[in-house]
Amino acid sequence: MKSVLFFIEALDVADGGAERILETTVPYLDKNRFNVQVVSQKQCPGSAVEHKYFFRDNPEDLPLRNFINKLIVKFSLVAPESIVKDIFMPGKFDLEIAFCEGNATRIIGNSRRKKGTKKIAWVHTDVIDNPWSEAVFGGAEQEKKCYENFDVIVCVSQTMKDAFVKKYGMAEKVFVVYNVIDYGMIRELSKEPADFEPKPDCMNFISVGRLAEVKGYDRLIRAAAKLRDEGYNFTVSILGRGPDEEALQKEIEKYDLTDRFFLRGYQPNPHSFAVRADALICSSYAEGYSTTVTEAVAMGKPVITTECSGMREIFGDKDCGIICENSDEGIYSAIRTVLDKPELLEKFASASRERAKDFDLEKTLADLEDFLDNV
């Protein structure tokens, strides 16, 4: 049996796809083959995965707890990585996995290697189009040096692997392992009731994601304003929370879109909302292997998405929707196309249902387990 450490900054599934993927993956791993320990920097009481953590959650905003938490965060940022790891992740593991870019990768990669341990970095983003993690290391060169300390680097799509190798090289140790997603559970969850009634006699779009710059919601608002001015009737609902929520709400009000563009907050079951919409929109500047788009296709929904890493792999050879130019004009034109030709939605939905037949939890799980066994 292999002992496996998964380390990630947080396990709050509202924060992103990597967190959701880890929560899905760990419970399915064969307990006769893998002894798994999950460590998060922050305690996440609502997580479905048992985990250890650096500091406690503080929902009551207690001053002393806030002070202690800030000290722990500061310590984890400035102390040598080996000391941080030995304190918060003691013991020896066969595999040490940094399950996300940034601090998780920095701490695992730069910590002292123990005899017989292999280090794996999991990459969930396009490091060229979305190089956010460079700032954690102080630049691309330092990030590259950290990745050189890993035995294996996993990218969750082929296009992400291509981007990583183009930027940092190391092709001989970069592999593609697709995300483990429980498609059957998604379809069951989509049948549950939702506090969402699509507006009749118009097209209703939905998007699911963190309210952050990389998701491109500012340009989705601009596209919606332009289409409204041209007389099109539609709604857009975004499910999620994040640092840009206030700014986005101001943009919605600035363009006088409050009657058709809605920020509906974080929803524990976004699938019950998405299945009721006419199509899902992904307006991101960059993605890795979009969990949201994959889940939409699994539910047989049409998708309008910008050209990002992984999108063509998700669609496969099926016409599941529109992959548009990654720009304001691209988003506007793609939405206008389906508004002008609503009959396209059934064509796209039919293709998504066909593509969904290729999504297999057992296969992706078996591929992951074999990879971890043989690495």
N, C-alpha and C positions, 0 to 999 in steps of 0.2 A: 504494500500500500504506500502511495506517495503522499507526503505531507505538503500541502499547498497553502501559501499565504497570498491572499488577494488584498491589496492595499489601494484605497481610493480616498479622495479628500472628503466626500460626503456621500450619503446613501439616500438623500432626499430625492425621490423620483420626480418631484416637480422641477428639479434643477436641470435635468437633461437626460439624453438617451443612454449614456454610458451607465448611469446609476440604475436606470430601468433594466438594462440588459444584465447587469450583475445580479440584480434581485431575481431576475428570471432564471439565470444560469445556475447559480449556486445550489438551489434546492433540487435540481435535476441531476447533478453530478452523482455518479455511482459511489455510494458510501463504502462499498467494499473495495474500491480502487483508490479513492482519494479521501484523505483526512484534511478537511478544509477549514481554515481560519480566515475570517474577514475582519479587516481593521479599517476604520474610518477615522479621520481626524475629529469629526464632530459626531457626538451621539445623535442618533436618529431614532427616537422612540417609536415612530410609526412604521419603521422598516420591517418588512417581512423576513429579513435575514438576520439571524443572530450575529452580533458583531461586537468587537472591542473598539475602544475609541480613546482619543487623546484627552478630550474635554467633554464635560456634560452639557446637555441641552439646558437652556435657561429660559423657558417660556414665561416665567413670572418677572423676568428682567431684574433679578435681584442684584444690587450693586456689588456685593462681595463676589458673587459667582461671575459677574461680568469681568471684574478685575482679575480674578484667577484665570478665566478663560483667555483673556488678552495676554496674560503673562505666558501661558502655555503656547499660544499661537506664536508669540514673539520668539520664544525659546526654539520652537520647531523651525523657524525661519533663519535664525542666526547661529544656532549650535551646529557643530559638525554632524553630518548626516549619520555617521556610524553611532554617535551617542544617542541621537533621536531614535534611531531604529532599535538600539539595544534597550532603551527605556520603554518604548511604547509597543514594540513588536519583538519581545525577547524570545529566545529559543532558536532552534535550527529547523529549517524547512528544506525539503528537496527542491521546491520551486518557490521563488519569490516573484510575485507578479505585480507590477505597477499597472493598475487597470485603467489609467487615464494619463494624459499628458500633464505637464506642469509639475506641481509639488510631489505628487506620488512618484513620478518618474525620477525627479531629482533625488529624493530621499533613498529610494531603492537603488538607483543607478550609482550614486556616489558613496553609498555606505560600504563598509568593509565586507569583502566576500568571505563567506564561511566555506570550509572544505566540503566539497560534494554538493554544494548548492548551485543551482542554475537560476539566472535572472532573466525575466521576460518582461518586455515593455509592450503594452497594448496601446495602439494608436487609433483614435476614433475620429480624427479630423484630417483634412487636407492641409499639410504643413506648409504648403505654398500659398494657397488661397486664404487660409485662416491661421496665420502663424502666431496666435495669441500667446502660446506657451514660451516663446523666446524671451519674453520679459521676466519670466520666473528665473531664468538662467543668466540674464544680463546680455543676451545676444545669441545669434544662431550658432556661432562658433563654440560657445560653452555648452549649448544644448547638444550639439553634435558630439562633443567629447563625452558627455554623459551617456548618450545612446551607445557609444562605442564600448561602454562597460557592460552592456547586456549581451547575453549569449544568443538571444532570439528576440526579434521585433515582430509583433503581429499587427497587421493592418486589417481592418474589417471590410475592405473592398479592394478590388484590383486597381481601380483608379487612384485610391489612396496610397497603395504600395508604389505605383508608378511615380506619384508626386514625392513620396519619401525618398525613394532611391535617386530621383533626379536632384533633390536638394542635398541629401546627406550621403548618398552612396550606400555601402554595406549591403549590396544586393544579395550576397550569399547567405545572409542571416535574416532576411525579411520575408515573411510568409503572409498569406491571406487566410484568415479563418473567419467565416461569416458568423454573424450574431445568432445566438440561440433565442428564438422567439416562439412562444406558445400560441400558435395560430388558432388552435381549437378554442383556447380560453378567450382569445380576442373575439371570436365569432359569438361565443356564448355571452360575453359581457355586452356585446353590441345589442343584444335582445332585451337588456334591462331598461326600465323606464328612465327618462331623462327630463330634467326641468328645461326643456327646449322644444318649442313649437316652431317649425319653419314658417316663415311668412308665406301665405298663399298667393298664388298668381304672380310669383316672381322666382328668380333663381337664387338659391341660398348656398353660399360658400362657407367653408369652415377651414380654420388653420389651427394647428396645435403646436405650441412651442414656447420656449422661454422668451420673455419680453426683453430681448437684448439686441444690440445693434446688428449682430451677425445674421439675425433672422430676417432682416430687410422689411420689417413691418412699416417703416416710414414710407417706403416706396409703394407698398401695397395700398396705403392710405391715399397717396397721390394718384395712383391708378384708379382707385375707386372714385375719387373726386372728379377726375376727367371723364369717366364713364357716366357718372351721374349727370354731369353737365351736358353730355350728349343725349340724355334722355333714357338711358337704360335703367331698368327696374331690377334690383337685386339687393341682397344683404350679405355682409361678411361678419362672421363671428370668430374671435380668436380665443382659444382656451390656453391659459397659462399665466404665469406671473414672472416678475423679474425687475431689474433695475430701471428699465425704460418705461414702466407703466404710466407714470405721471406725464412724461413727455409725450407719449403716444396719445394719451387721452386729450392733451392740449391740441395736438395736431388734428384729431378727430373733430374737436370743437372749432378749431380754426377754419377747417374746410366745410363746416356745417354738415357733418355726416352723422350726427347723433341719432338720426332716424333709421340708419341702415348699416352702421359700422359699430360693432359691439365688442368690448373687452369683457369676457365673461369669467375671468379669473381661473385659478387652478381647479380642475375637475378630477377627482380620483378615478372616474371611469369616463375618459374622453370618447371611448368607442361608442357609447350609447348616444352621444351627441353627433359624432361624425357620420354614423350610419343614417341619420335623419337628414343630413345635408345632401345637396345635389352633387357636390364635388369638393375635394380637398385641395387647398392651395398651399404650396411651399414657396415662399418668396425669398429664401435664404441667399445670402452672398456666398456662403460655403456650407457644406455638410460633409459628413463622413460616409456613413451608409445609413441613410435616414430611417430611424425606427418608425417615425410617424407615417412616412410614405409607404414603407413596407406593410405596416398594419392596415393602411387604407386599401392597398391592393388586396390584402388578405380578406378584407370585408367586401371585395368586389366593387369598390368605389372608384369613380373617375378621378384622375389626379392632374392638376396643373402645377408644374414645378419649373423652377429655374434650372439651368444646366449646372449641376453640381456633381461632385464625386459620388459615385455609386448609383445615380439615378438610372442610367441605362442598364446597369446590372440588375436593378430591381425590376424594371420593365421586361427585361429579357428580350425575346423576339416578338413580344405582344405590344399592341398599340393601346396601352392602358390610360393614355391621356396625352397631354402636350408637355414636352420638354422644351422650354422656350429660352431665348437669349437671356443671359443673366444681367438684366438691366431694367430700368423703369419702363422703357418702351416695350421690352419683351414681355413683361408681366401684363401691362395694359393690353397689348395685342392678343395675348393668349386668352385672357378673360373675355375680351370682345369677341373673339372667334366663337366661343361656346354660347355667348349671349345671342350672337347672330344666327348660330346654327345649333339650337338646343338638341336636335336629333343626334348630334355627335356624342352626347353624354351616354346614351344607351349603347352605342358602339364601344365607347371606352369602358363602360361598366362590364360589358360582355367580355372584353379582352382581359380585364382585371380578374374576373371570375375564372377565366381559363388559366391565367398566370398563377392564381392562388393555388391551383392544383399542384404546382411544382414546389410549393413551400412545405417543407416537411420537418417538423420538430425532431423526430427521431434521427433523421439523417444528419442535421446540423449538430445535434448533441453528440452523436457517435463520432463525427469528424473531430469535434473539440476534444472529446475524451481520448481518442486515439492520438491526437496531437500532443496532449499533455503527457500521455504515457510514453511516447517515443521521443520526446524532445531531449 
